[in-house]
Amino acid sequence: MKKISIVIPAYNEEKAIGHTLKEINDTLKNINIDYEIIVIDNNSIDRTGDIAKDLGAHVILEKRQHSLSFLLLHLSTDYFL
């Protein structure tokens, strides 16, 4: 079975990240897809990264905002969205 990565760049999203991750998890579990969620925390000053980690996402702290090209080094899946 192929695996996909869902990549979410986030900056100060503590109010929305929990709902977003729950919706993604609920949707993908219902259709039986092997997946991982990666949250790129763009140096948030709120609890975005902590909330994402608590909900099972792999969190990568990126101190340089708007720089996502490094993300390919962290993928271990066949596809990413």
ABEGO torsion letter per residue (X at the ends): XBBBBBBBBBBGAAAAAAAAAAAAAAAAAAAGBBBBBBBBBBGBABAAAAAAAAAGBBBBBBABBGBAAAAAAABABABBX
